[in-house]
Amino acid sequence: MHTTSTLVALAATFSSAMAVYKGFNYGAELGLDVYKKESEWELEFNAAQGLAGAPGFTSARLYTMKQGDTTAPIEAIPAAIKTKTSLLLGLWASGGAAGFADELTALTNAIIQYGADVKGLVAGISVGSEDLYRITDTAAAHGNTDPGLDPATLVGYIGKVKDAIKNTAFAGIKVGHVDTWTAWVNGSNKNVIDASDFIGVNAFPYWENDHQNDIKLSPSLFKDAVSQVQSVAGGKELWYTETGFPTTGASSGAAIPSVDNAKFYWEQVGCPNFDKINIWWYTLEDQGAKPSFGVTDSSYKPLFDLSCSSSSSSTTSSSSTSSSSSASSSTTSRSSSTTTTLSSSTGSSSSSTTSPSSSEASTSRSAALSSSSETPLSSTVVAPISSNVSTLTTSAAGCHASSRAPLSSISTFSTSTVSSSESVSSTEAPSTSTSTSAQDTSAPTVTVVTTSANNTPLPTVSPTSTTVTAGAGFVSGSLGAALAAALMVILAI
């Protein structure tokens, strides 16, 4: 009895830690100063969940807590409750002190109004979005005029949010920040990393137009960006908060927007990480944006096959969401003498206390890249970067816009495939999907031998053990599943 109760408790503990979020970024506006209502949010969330060939897109990343210019909670929240859509909540932080105070009030009102009904749906809370990038000289040099935020003020805001949710239904929810990967590797922003419970990374190889950014190289460029953040994150979780590739628009260096290229990027960057790492794709639908990153048309019909085929998803394996994963085992490296600059344009934001408008801005963001070694994310042969200075660029449309072309997207790729003989890191993000694909062919196995109270082996499915096999995405969840399997054996006896 003691064994059974212990296994139940442990299985419950590990199951609660197995949630992996998969969804899209959503702007708060339909147009300039036209804010989405609950019914419109509900329509979008249902559309995401019903995508042909791509089940499980049940999460949404938001940029503000406010409904328009009020301090009422954003109407995405009741829509999320109705559709069981999880939320990476966001507070816009670059609208001045008064604007942030309104965001805090809206957060408090959301807790009061929806409380426990929404708590189980909250993946985390992001304080700001790309605020650190927007204060850089590089951003100004590339035409950015939108306000940003200095690290000290941002750290203070993060602390205010943590204080606001203490002793409420939101107590214990992770609070962090989302920014360009170049902002994260800037040493002057280390205190923001220290203050954050998670690191939201935005990365867009499409915008790296001063580097060789042909679509075939984009998976490796994305991985390199993530590796840079890993090296400075101090073990904090990395979440992929924005990434994608446009289907239409102007070329950016060697990157050419097209449906085929967007599909390739989805298969090589998205598929290997979906259901394994927290990821919010950019974006579901943004018809009319230039460039357009949406994976569907205005009626939410997919523009390409969104299913993750074995031929594409098996080329890249996922690594830990924690920066404890080592990037040093990579075999293809950027030259140690290379100084690379990555820029992206961030969405327009308002300097007033209101949310940023939905109009598209095209500013570029850049920051120096440190050298790193990497393993390509695809089977493409990647030539080492020469020792000259390169510039990588990224752009994004308005942060609250219904469409936005962001710079960075978030987390980590592994440098090797986990085999059945290798240990499985407890820091890696597990898959919550019950389906398997070709990427599961190198699945680790977990063997559970059950015994009675007097240590006499109990009958098992095989002569000596019960073996639970999972796919490549079965990482930190492996132990939980193993415990559950052991429990089933005990109960059967």
C-alpha positions as CSV (number, residue, x, y, z in Angstrom):
1,M,0.0,0.0,0.0
2,H,2.8,2.3,0.8
3,T,4.4,1.6,-2.6
4,T,1.2,2.3,-4.4
5,S,0.5,5.6,-2.6
6,T,4.1,6.7,-3.2
7,L,3.9,6.0,-6.9
8,V,0.6,7.8,-7.2
9,A,2.1,10.9,-5.6
10,L,5.2,10.8,-7.7
11,A,3.3,10.2,-10.9
12,A,1.1,13.2,-10.2
13,T,4.1,15.4,-9.5
14,F,5.8,14.5,-12.7
15,S,2.6,14.7,-14.8
16,S,2.1,18.3,-13.6
17,A,5.5,19.1,-14.9
18,M,4.9,17.6,-18.3
19,A,2.9,20.4,-19.8
20,V,4.5,21.7,-23.0
21,Y,2.8,24.7,-24.7
22,K,2.4,25.0,-28.4
23,G,0.6,27.9,-30.0
24,F,0.8,31.2,-31.9
25,N,1.4,34.9,-31.2
26,Y,-1.8,37.0,-31.3
27,G,-2.1,40.8,-31.6
28,A,-4.8,42.6,-29.7
29,E,-6.1,44.7,-32.6
30,L,-8.0,44.0,-35.8
31,G,-6.9,47.4,-37.1
32,L,-5.7,50.7,-35.8
33,D,-7.5,51.3,-32.4
34,V,-10.0,48.5,-33.3
35,Y,-9.6,45.9,-30.5
36,K,-10.6,42.3,-30.7
37,K,-13.7,41.3,-28.8
38,E,-14.2,38.0,-27.0
39,S,-16.0,36.4,-29.9
40,E,-13.2,37.3,-32.3
41,W,-10.6,35.8,-29.9
42,E,-12.7,32.7,-29.6
43,L,-12.9,32.4,-33.4
44,E,-9.1,32.6,-33.7
45,F,-8.4,30.1,-30.8
46,N,-10.9,27.6,-32.3
47,A,-9.3,28.0,-35.7
48,A,-5.8,27.3,-34.3
49,Q,-7.1,24.2,-32.5
50,G,-8.7,22.9,-35.7
51,L,-5.8,23.3,-38.1
52,A,-5.8,20.4,-40.6
53,G,-2.9,18.1,-40.0
54,A,-1.6,20.1,-37.0
55,P,-3.5,19.2,-33.8
56,G,-2.7,20.6,-30.4
57,F,-2.1,24.3,-31.1
58,T,-3.9,25.2,-27.9
59,S,-1.8,28.1,-26.6
60,A,-1.7,31.8,-27.2
61,R,0.9,34.5,-26.5
62,L,-0.4,37.9,-25.7
63,Y,1.3,41.3,-25.5
64,T,-1.0,43.2,-23.2
65,M,-3.3,42.6,-20.2
66,K,-5.6,45.5,-21.2
67,Q,-8.7,45.6,-23.3
68,G,-7.9,48.6,-25.5
69,D,-7.4,51.8,-23.6
70,T,-9.1,50.6,-20.5
71,T,-7.9,48.8,-17.4
72,A,-10.4,46.0,-17.9
73,P,-8.8,42.6,-18.6
74,I,-8.2,41.7,-22.2
75,E,-11.1,39.8,-23.7
76,A,-8.8,37.0,-24.8
77,I,-9.1,35.6,-21.3
78,P,-12.8,34.6,-21.3
79,A,-12.3,33.3,-24.8
80,A,-9.4,31.2,-23.6
81,I,-11.5,29.8,-20.7
82,K,-14.2,28.8,-23.2
83,T,-11.9,27.2,-25.6
84,K,-9.4,25.8,-23.1
85,T,-6.6,27.8,-24.6
86,S,-3.5,28.3,-22.5
87,L,-2.0,31.7,-22.3
88,L,1.4,33.3,-22.1
89,L,0.1,36.5,-20.7
90,G,1.9,39.8,-21.5
91,L,2.2,43.2,-19.9
92,W,3.3,46.0,-22.3
93,A,6.2,47.7,-20.5
94,S,7.3,50.5,-22.8
95,G,4.3,52.8,-22.3
96,G,5.8,54.7,-19.4
97,A,5.2,54.4,-15.7
98,A,1.5,55.3,-16.0
99,G,1.0,52.8,-18.8
100,F,2.6,50.0,-16.9
101,A,0.5,50.9,-13.8
102,D,-2.6,50.4,-16.0
103,E,-1.2,47.0,-17.1
104,L,-0.8,46.0,-13.5
105,T,-4.3,47.1,-12.7
106,A,-5.6,45.0,-15.6
107,L,-3.7,42.0,-14.4
108,T,-5.1,42.4,-10.9
109,N,-8.6,42.8,-12.3
110,A,-8.1,39.6,-14.3
111,I,-7.2,37.7,-11.2
112,I,-10.2,39.1,-9.4
113,Q,-12.6,38.5,-12.2
114,Y,-11.5,35.1,-13.5
115,G,-9.3,33.8,-10.7
116,A,-9.0,30.0,-10.5
117,D,-11.0,29.6,-13.8
118,V,-7.9,30.8,-15.7
119,K,-5.0,29.9,-13.4
120,G,-4.7,26.4,-14.8
121,L,-4.5,27.9,-18.3
122,V,-1.7,30.4,-17.6
123,A,1.7,29.2,-19.0
124,G,3.5,32.2,-17.7
125,I,3.6,36.0,-17.6
126,S,5.9,38.0,-19.8
127,V,6.8,41.5,-18.6
128,G,7.4,43.5,-21.7
129,S,8.4,42.4,-25.2
130,E,11.7,43.4,-26.9
131,D,12.0,46.5,-24.7
132,L,15.8,46.0,-24.3
133,Y,16.4,45.9,-28.0
134,R,14.6,49.1,-28.6
135,I,16.9,51.2,-26.4
136,T,20.0,50.2,-28.3
137,D,21.9,52.5,-30.7
138,T,21.6,49.8,-33.3
139,A,17.9,50.0,-33.1
140,A,18.0,53.8,-33.6
141,A,20.5,53.4,-36.4
142,H,18.0,51.2,-38.2
143,G,15.2,53.6,-37.9
144,N,13.5,52.5,-34.7
145,T,11.7,55.4,-33.0
146,D,9.6,53.3,-30.6
147,P,10.3,53.5,-26.9
148,G,12.1,50.8,-25.0
149,L,13.1,50.2,-21.4
150,D,16.4,50.1,-19.6
151,P,17.3,46.9,-17.7
152,A,17.0,48.4,-14.2
153,T,13.4,49.6,-14.8
154,L,12.5,46.3,-16.4
155,V,13.8,44.4,-13.4
156,G,11.7,46.6,-11.2
157,Y,8.6,45.9,-13.3
158,I,9.2,42.2,-13.1
159,G,9.4,42.5,-9.3
160,K,6.1,44.4,-9.2
161,V,4.4,41.7,-11.2
162,K,5.7,39.0,-8.9
163,D,4.5,41.0,-5.9
164,A,1.1,41.5,-7.5
165,I,0.4,37.8,-7.9
166,K,1.6,36.8,-4.4
167,N,-1.2,35.2,-2.3
168,T,-3.5,35.2,-5.3
169,A,-4.8,32.5,-7.7
170,F,-1.8,33.3,-9.8
171,A,0.7,32.6,-7.1
172,G,3.5,30.4,-8.4
173,I,3.1,31.3,-12.1
174,K,6.4,31.9,-13.8
175,V,7.2,35.6,-14.6
176,G,9.8,36.4,-17.2
177,H,10.6,38.6,-20.2
178,V,10.6,38.2,-24.0
179,D,13.3,39.9,-26.1
180,T,15.5,39.5,-29.2
181,W,18.2,36.9,-28.7
182,T,20.7,39.7,-29.3
183,A,19.4,41.6,-26.3
184,W,19.8,38.5,-24.1
185,V,23.5,38.0,-25.0
186,N,24.2,41.7,-24.2
187,G,26.0,41.5,-20.9
188,S,24.4,44.8,-19.7
189,N,21.1,42.9,-19.5
190,K,22.2,40.1,-17.2
191,N,20.2,41.4,-14.3
192,V,17.0,40.9,-16.3
193,I,18.0,37.2,-16.8
194,D,18.6,36.9,-13.1
195,A,15.2,38.4,-12.3
196,S,13.3,36.2,-14.8
197,D,11.9,32.8,-14.2
198,F,12.1,32.0,-17.9
199,I,13.8,33.5,-20.9
200,G,11.6,34.2,-23.9
201,V,13.7,34.2,-27.1
202,N,12.7,35.7,-30.5
203,A,14.7,34.8,-33.6
204,F,14.1,35.1,-37.3
205,P,16.7,33.9,-39.8
206,Y,14.7,35.5,-42.6
207,W,15.9,38.9,-41.4
208,E,19.6,38.0,-41.2
209,N,20.1,39.7,-44.6
210,D,23.8,40.6,-44.1
211,H,24.6,37.0,-43.6
212,Q,24.2,34.0,-45.9
213,N,20.5,33.3,-45.0
214,D,19.3,31.1,-47.7
215,I,16.3,29.1,-46.5
216,K,18.4,25.9,-46.3
217,L,20.7,27.6,-43.7
218,S,17.9,29.0,-41.7
219,P,17.6,26.1,-39.2
220,S,21.2,26.4,-38.3
221,L,20.9,30.2,-38.0
222,F,18.0,29.7,-35.6
223,K,19.9,27.2,-33.6
224,D,23.0,29.4,-33.4
225,A,20.8,32.2,-32.0
226,V,19.4,29.9,-29.3
227,S,22.9,28.6,-28.5
228,Q,24.1,32.1,-27.9
229,V,21.3,32.7,-25.3
230,Q,21.9,29.3,-23.7
231,S,25.5,30.3,-23.0
232,V,24.4,33.3,-20.9
233,A,21.1,32.1,-19.4
234,G,22.5,30.6,-16.3
235,G,20.3,27.5,-16.4
236,K,17.1,29.5,-16.8
237,E,14.4,27.9,-19.0
238,L,14.4,29.1,-22.6
239,W,11.0,29.4,-24.4
240,Y,10.7,29.9,-28.1
241,T,8.4,32.9,-28.1
242,E,8.6,34.1,-31.7
243,T,9.9,32.5,-34.9
244,G,8.5,31.9,-38.4
245,F,9.1,32.5,-42.1
246,P,7.1,34.6,-44.5
247,T,5.0,33.3,-47.4
248,T,4.9,36.7,-49.2
249,G,6.9,39.9,-49.1
250,A,10.2,41.3,-50.2
251,S,13.4,39.2,-50.1
252,S,15.7,39.7,-47.2
253,G,19.3,38.9,-48.3
254,A,19.2,35.4,-49.7
255,A,15.9,34.6,-47.9
256,I,13.0,34.6,-50.3
257,P,9.4,34.6,-48.9
258,S,7.4,31.8,-50.4
259,V,4.9,29.1,-49.4
260,D,7.5,26.4,-50.0
261,N,10.1,28.2,-47.9
262,A,7.7,28.8,-45.1
263,K,6.8,25.1,-45.2
264,F,10.5,24.1,-45.1
265,Y,11.1,26.3,-42.1
266,W,8.0,24.9,-40.3
267,E,9.2,21.4,-40.9
268,Q,12.9,22.0,-40.0
269,V,12.5,24.3,-37.0
270,G,8.9,23.9,-35.8
271,C,8.3,20.1,-36.2
272,P,11.3,18.9,-34.3
273,N,10.3,21.1,-31.3
274,F,6.5,21.1,-31.2
275,D,5.3,19.2,-28.2
276,K,8.8,19.1,-26.7
277,I,9.6,22.8,-26.0
278,N,7.3,25.7,-25.2
279,I,6.9,27.4,-28.5
280,W,4.7,30.2,-29.9
281,W,4.9,30.4,-33.6
282,Y,4.7,33.6,-35.5
283,T,2.0,33.6,-36.6
284,L,-1.5,32.1,-37.3
285,E,-2.9,34.6,-39.8
286,D,-1.7,38.1,-40.9
287,Q,-3.1,38.6,-44.4
288,G,-2.2,42.0,-45.7
289,A,1.0,42.3,-43.7
290,K,4.3,42.9,-45.6
291,P,5.9,40.5,-45.3
292,S,3.2,38.1,-44.2
293,F,4.2,35.3,-41.7
294,G,0.8,33.8,-41.3
295,V,0.5,30.0,-41.9
296,T,-3.2,30.4,-43.0
297,D,-5.2,32.6,-45.2
298,S,-7.9,35.0,-43.8
299,S,-10.4,32.1,-43.6
300,Y,-7.8,30.1,-41.5
301,K,-7.2,27.6,-44.3
302,P,-3.5,26.4,-44.1
303,L,-1.3,27.8,-46.8
304,F,0.8,24.6,-46.8
305,D,0.7,21.1,-45.3
306,L,1.2,21.7,-41.5
307,S,1.6,18.0,-40.7
308,C,5.0,17.1,-39.5
309,S,6.2,14.4,-41.9
310,S,8.8,11.9,-41.0
311,S,11.1,13.1,-43.8
312,S,11.4,16.6,-42.3
313,S,10.9,16.2,-38.5
314,S,13.5,13.4,-38.1
315,T,16.4,15.7,-39.2
316,T,16.5,17.7,-36.0
317,S,16.1,16.6,-32.4
318,S,15.0,18.8,-29.5
319,S,17.2,19.7,-26.6
320,S,16.5,20.9,-23.1
321,T,14.6,24.1,-22.5
322,S,17.2,24.8,-19.9
323,S,20.3,26.5,-20.8
324,S,22.2,23.8,-19.0
325,S,22.2,22.0,-22.4
326,S,25.7,22.2,-23.8
327,A,26.2,23.8,-27.2
328,S,29.9,22.9,-27.1
329,S,29.3,19.4,-28.6
330,S,28.3,20.9,-31.9
331,T,30.3,19.9,-35.0
332,T,29.7,22.8,-37.3
333,S,30.9,26.1,-35.9
334,R,31.0,29.8,-36.7
335,S,34.5,31.0,-36.8
336,S,35.8,32.0,-33.3
337,S,37.0,35.2,-34.9
338,T,33.7,36.1,-36.3
339,T,31.7,39.0,-35.0
340,T,28.2,38.7,-36.3
341,T,25.4,41.2,-35.8
342,L,21.8,40.1,-35.9
343,S,19.1,42.7,-36.3
344,S,15.3,42.5,-36.5
345,S,12.6,45.0,-36.7
346,T,10.2,45.2,-33.9
347,G,6.6,46.2,-33.9
348,S,5.4,49.7,-33.4
349,S,4.7,50.6,-29.8
350,S,3.0,53.6,-28.4
351,S,4.8,55.9,-26.0
352,S,1.5,56.7,-24.4
353,T,-0.2,54.6,-21.8
354,T,-2.2,52.8,-24.5
355,S,-1.3,49.6,-26.3
356,P,0.8,49.9,-29.4
357,S,-1.1,50.3,-32.6
358,S,-1.5,47.5,-35.1
359,S,0.1,49.4,-37.9
360,E,3.3,47.7,-39.2
361,A,6.6,49.1,-38.4
362,S,9.8,47.9,-40.0
363,T,12.8,48.7,-37.8
364,S,15.9,46.6,-37.7
365,R,17.5,45.3,-34.6
366,S,21.0,44.0,-34.2
367,A,23.5,43.0,-31.6
368,A,26.9,41.5,-31.6
369,L,27.0,37.7,-31.7
370,S,29.6,35.8,-29.8
371,S,31.3,32.9,-31.4
372,S,29.8,29.5,-30.9
373,S,29.9,26.0,-32.2
374,E,26.8,24.3,-33.5
375,T,25.3,21.3,-35.1
376,P,23.1,22.1,-38.1
377,L,19.4,21.6,-37.6
378,S,19.0,20.0,-41.0
379,S,20.9,17.7,-43.2
380,T,22.1,20.7,-45.2
381,V,25.9,21.2,-45.2
382,V,26.7,24.4,-43.5
383,A,29.9,26.1,-44.4
384,P,31.7,27.8,-41.5
385,I,31.3,31.6,-41.4
386,S,34.4,33.5,-42.4
387,S,36.3,35.7,-40.0
388,N,34.8,38.9,-41.4
389,V,32.1,40.9,-39.7
390,S,28.6,39.9,-40.8
391,T,25.3,41.5,-40.0
392,L,22.1,39.6,-39.3
393,T,18.8,41.4,-39.5
394,T,15.3,40.7,-38.3
395,S,12.1,42.7,-38.4
396,A,8.8,42.6,-36.8
397,A,5.4,44.3,-37.2
398,G,3.5,46.0,-34.5
399,C,3.6,44.1,-31.2
400,H,-0.1,44.3,-30.8
401,A,-0.8,44.0,-34.4
402,S,-2.8,41.1,-35.8
403,S,0.4,40.4,-37.6
404,R,4.0,40.9,-36.7
405,A,7.4,39.9,-38.1
406,P,9.5,39.3,-35.0
407,L,13.2,38.8,-34.6
408,S,13.8,36.0,-32.3
409,S,12.1,32.8,-31.5
410,I,13.0,30.8,-28.6
411,S,14.8,27.9,-27.0
412,T,17.1,25.0,-27.9
413,F,17.9,22.3,-30.3
414,S,19.9,19.3,-29.2
415,T,23.3,18.5,-30.7
416,S,22.6,14.8,-30.7
417,T,19.8,12.3,-30.8
418,V,18.9,10.6,-27.6
419,S,19.3,6.8,-27.9
420,S,18.1,4.1,-25.7
421,S,21.5,3.7,-24.2
422,E,21.9,7.3,-23.2
423,S,20.8,9.0,-20.1
424,V,17.9,11.4,-20.3
425,S,18.3,14.9,-18.8
426,S,15.6,15.9,-16.4
427,T,15.9,19.4,-17.7
428,E,14.5,18.6,-21.1
429,A,11.0,19.5,-22.0
430,P,8.7,16.5,-22.5
431,S,6.1,15.8,-25.1
432,T,2.5,15.8,-24.1
433,S,1.4,14.4,-27.4
434,T,0.2,10.8,-27.5
435,S,1.0,10.4,-31.2
436,T,4.4,9.4,-32.6
437,S,6.3,10.2,-35.7
438,A,9.5,9.2,-37.3
439,Q,11.3,11.5,-35.0
440,D,10.5,9.0,-32.2
441,T,12.6,6.3,-33.7
442,S,15.5,6.9,-31.4
443,A,13.3,6.8,-28.3
444,P,14.8,6.1,-24.9
445,T,13.4,3.2,-22.9
446,V,12.6,3.2,-19.2
447,T,12.6,-0.1,-17.4
448,V,10.5,-0.4,-14.2
449,V,11.0,-3.4,-11.9
450,T,8.3,-3.6,-9.2
451,T,8.7,-5.4,-5.9
452,S,6.4,-6.0,-2.9
453,A,7.0,-4.7,0.6
454,N,9.3,-7.6,1.4
455,N,11.3,-7.1,-1.8
456,T,9.9,-10.1,-3.6
457,P,9.7,-9.4,-7.3
458,L,6.1,-9.0,-8.5
459,P,4.9,-10.5,-11.8
460,T,5.5,-8.3,-14.7
461,V,4.6,-8.1,-18.4
462,S,7.9,-9.5,-19.4
463,P,9.9,-12.1,-17.5
464,T,11.9,-9.4,-15.5
465,S,10.5,-6.0,-16.2
466,T,7.9,-3.7,-17.6
467,T,9.4,-1.5,-20.3
468,V,7.9,1.9,-21.3
469,T,9.1,3.2,-24.6
470,A,8.6,6.8,-25.7
471,G,9.6,9.0,-28.6
472,A,12.3,11.6,-28.9
473,G,10.1,14.1,-27.1
474,F,9.8,11.9,-24.1
475,V,12.3,13.6,-21.8
476,S,11.6,14.9,-18.4
477,G,8.3,13.1,-18.6
478,S,9.9,9.7,-18.9
479,L,10.1,9.1,-15.2
480,G,6.5,10.2,-14.7
481,A,5.3,7.7,-17.4
482,A,7.5,5.0,-15.9
483,L,5.9,5.5,-12.5
484,A,2.5,5.4,-14.0
485,A,3.3,2.2,-15.7
486,A,4.6,0.7,-12.5
487,L,1.4,1.8,-10.7
488,M,-0.7,0.0,-13.4
489,V,1.2,-3.2,-12.8
490,I,0.7,-3.0,-9.1
491,L,-3.0,-2.3,-9.4
492,A,-3.4,-5.1,-11.9
493,I,-1.9,-7.4,-9.2
